[in-house]
Amino acid sequence: MTHPGAAAALLVNAFVFGLSWWPFRQLEAWGLHPLWATALMYVCSMACLLLVRPGAWRGLLAHPALWLLVGASGMTNVGFNWAITVGDVVRVVLLFYLMPAWSVLLAWWLLGEKPTPGALLRLTLALVGVAIVLKAPDTPWPVPQALPDWLALMGGFFFAMTNVLLRKLESTPEDSRVLAMFLGGACMAATVAWLGQGQGMVSALPAAEWHWLALAGAMSLVFLAANFALQYGASRLSAHSTALIMLSEVVFASASSVWFGVAQLGARTLFGGALILLAAALSAWPARALPLTAPGPQSPHP
């Protein structure tokens, strides 16, 4: 690795998203549901982007396929941000990082990339790992136990789809792709929040108060800076190095949540999580170093 500054930038990004569970939980304690918080943050990010690149809208309108990215990126944020707020952080992050397994299947479907033996090995490792994590002693089958499990799995699926779509749409303007991801985070979170509110699953947007407005505004700026750090680091390192460094998000999330007593690390979670992370690491390993594997698409949170 010849760019320590780029590696440090990626670590900053992973650190921000790894610790994002805390501000989301604080905002929820103040009455702001994570979906409304996500929508507000991405509206701010979108406004900042359009101030710098006002022409990004033209690319979004000129390439209708980017609206698929809007949906996939938005649902990634819906799943992950909601799940880490209401679920066990370690369990949520591990289930979310089933993403390499989804990538194998989606790349086959959307890109026509037939799985290699190495890709099938990664898929098997990840599925065995998630089965171990999901299998509770009092349940006969390894199935999701509650809403956070479903949200984490959904978020990981759409995260993988986002990565595949980014590859498929790589010829579109970069600023339009970023705008599509921010627009997705704002619109999909707001839409799901509105629908969930009608079903009694999501609390209404609270009256404006300085404490949650200040924290939400600070999160917008921090997340925007983290995305710039990502763009800086990912553009200067190989995709393999980027993906491996971004796995540190799991470490940051796990360590911080266990330290603050909001997550547990049992033997079953540790073993299943190790298999999931091994599958993710293999997907990021350079092909020349591991001939049987074909690195899947990797990118951090939109």
N, C-alpha and C positions, 0 to 999 in steps of 0.2 A: 504494500500500500504506500504510494508515494505522495499523498496529499493529506497530511495530518490535519490541516485546517478543514478540509472537506469532511473527513471522518468525524471531527469534532462537531461540525454543523449537523451531521446526521444523528449524532448522539444527543444533541440538544433537542432535535425533533422527537426522538424516541422518548427522551425524558419528559417533555411536555405532555405527550399523549399518554405516557405511562402513568403520570400523576394526575391526569384529567379527571379521574374519578372523584377526587376530593372537592374541587370547586363545583362540580355538578351536584354532589350530595349536599354541599353547603347551600347552593341555590334552592334545591328542593326543600331543605329545612326552612327556608325563608318563603316558601310558597310558590316558587317558580319551577314548574315541571321541566325535566331535562329536554323534552321536545321543544317547548317554547324557548328555552335557553338556546338550543341549537339553532332554531330559526332566527332568533335575534342576532346571534353571533355571525351567522353567515350572511345576513343582510348587511351588517357592518363591513364584513370582508369584501362582499360584492361591491359595495359603494366605494371602498378604497381602491379596488382594482379598476373600476370604471373611471375613477379620477385620473389614474395613471394611464390606462389604456382604454379610452372611450370608444375606440373602434372595435373592441372585442365583440360587441353585439352583432356586427356585420357578419363575422365568421360563423357565429352561432346560427344566424338566420340562413346563411348560405349553405350550411351543411346540416340538413335535417337529422342525420344519423347521430349528431351530438346530443340530441334529446334523449337517446338511449343512455348516454353517459349521465345526463341529468338525473334520470330515474335510478340508475344503479348506484351512483355516488350518494344520492340522497338517502336511499334505503340503507346504505352502509352506515351512515351517521345515525339514522333512526335506531337501528339495531344495537350498535355498539354503545352509543351515549346513554340510551335508556337502560341497557343491560347493566353497565358498570355502576349506574346510580342505584339500582334496586337489588342487584344480585351480589353473590360472592365474587369479588374482583378477580381472584386467581382463576376460579372456574370459568368465569366469563371470558377472560383473556385467552385461556387455553382453547376453549371451544371456538372462539373467534379465529384463532390461528390454525383452524382446520382448513384455512384458505388454500394452501397448496394442493390439497386433495380436490377441492372444487375446481381449481385452475386446470388440473389435468382433464377433467370432464368437459369443462367449458371450452378449453382450447381445441379439444377434439370436435366439439359441436360447432363452434363459431368460426374457428380458424382452419379447420380441417387437418389439425396436427394429430396424427394417430399416436396414441401413447406408446412410448418405448418400454422395454422391460424395466428400466430404472424408474420411469414414471409410475408404472404399476406397483413397483415396490414402495414408492413413497405413498401412493394411495392406500396401500394395504397397511403400512405402518400408522398412517394418520387415522384410519378408520378403527384399527385395533386400539389405538391410544384413546380416541374419543369414547369408544365403548367402555373402556376401563374407567374413565372419568365419570361417565353417566351411570354406570351400574352401582346403584345403592344397595346396601345389604338387605333392605326390606322390600326390594322390588325384583320381580323375576326376570325383567328384560332391561337392557341398557337403553332406556329412552329418556328424553328430556323430562325433568321433574317439575318444572315451573316456568313461568313467563321468562325469567332471565335466560334460561337455557335456550328457549326457542329464539329469543331476540339475538343472542350471541351467535347461534348457528346461522340465522338469517343474515346477520351483519357480515359474517365471514363469507357467506355465499355471494352476497352482492359486492363485497370487497374484491373477491376473485373476478367477478364479472366486470368490475370497474377496470381492473388491471388488463383483462383481455381486450376490453373495448379501447383502452388507451393504445394498445398495440395495433388494433384494427384501424383506429382513426389517427394514426401517427402522422398522416399527410395533412391533417387539418391544422389551422393556426394554433400555436401553443396558447396564446392568451385566450382564445375562444374555448379551448379545452378547460383551462383553469376556471373561466367564467361559468362553464357548464357545471363544473363540480361544485362551485360555490352556490350557484342557482339551485342545484339539486339539494344541497344541504338546507337551504332556506325553505324552498317550496315543499319538499317532501316532509320535512319535520313539521312544518305548519299544517299541512294537510292531514297527516296522521294524528297530530295533536287535536285538531278540530273534530275529526271523526271519533277519536278516543274520548274526547270530552262529551260527545253526544251519548256514548255508551257508558259513561261514568268511570272510565279507566284513567282519564287524564284530568287533572284539575284545571280550572279556568285560569287564564292569564291574570295574575294579580294586579292590583293597583300599583302604579309606579312608586317605588320607594328608593331612596338614594343608595341604600346598602346593596340591594341586589342589582340595581342599575350599574353601580360602580364595579361590582365584581364581574357582571356580564360584559361590560365594556372592556375591562382589563383582560378578560379571557379572549375577547375578539382580537385585541392587539397581540396577545401572546401567541394565539393560534396562527395569526397572520405571519408573525415573525418566524414561527416554527415552519410554516410552509415555505417561506423564503429560504430558510436554512436548508430545507429539503431540496429545493431547486438548486441551490448552490452546491450542496454535497453530491447529489445524484448526478449532476452534469459533469462532475470531475472524477468520479469513481466508476468502476465497472458495475454493471447491474448485479453481479454476484456479490461484490463487496458491499454494495448498498443493502442488499437483502439480508446479508449476514449481520451487518451492524444494526439494522432495524429490529432484529430479534431481541436486542437489548431492551426493547419496550416491555417485553414479558418480564424481564428481570426487575425493571423499575416498578412496574405495576404490582408484581407479586411481593417484592420486598417492602414497598411502602404500605401496602394494604395489610400485610401480616404485622408489620411494626405497629400500625395504629389499631390493630385488633378487629379489622372488618373483614378478614378472610382467614381461612384455615388451610394448612398444608398437611393433609393426611397422606399416608403411604400410597393409597390408591390414586390420589390426585397427582402425587409426585411421579409415580411410575407411568401412568397414562400420559401425563404432561410431557415426560421425557420422550415418549414415542412421537407425540405430536410435534415437538420441537425438533426432533431428529429428522422427521419428514420435511419440515420447513427448511432446516439447514441443508439437507441433501438437494432440495430444489434450488438452492442458491449456490451450490458448489460448482465451480467451473467445470465445464464438460470435459476438458482435457485431463482434469484431475480425477474424474470419476466417469469413465467412458459410458457406463450404462445409464447415466442420468441425463436428462435434458432439462436445463433450468427453466422452471416455470416463470411466468410474469410476476414481478414483484413491485410493489410501490406502497408507501405508507398511506395513512388515512387521507382521504381527500379533504 
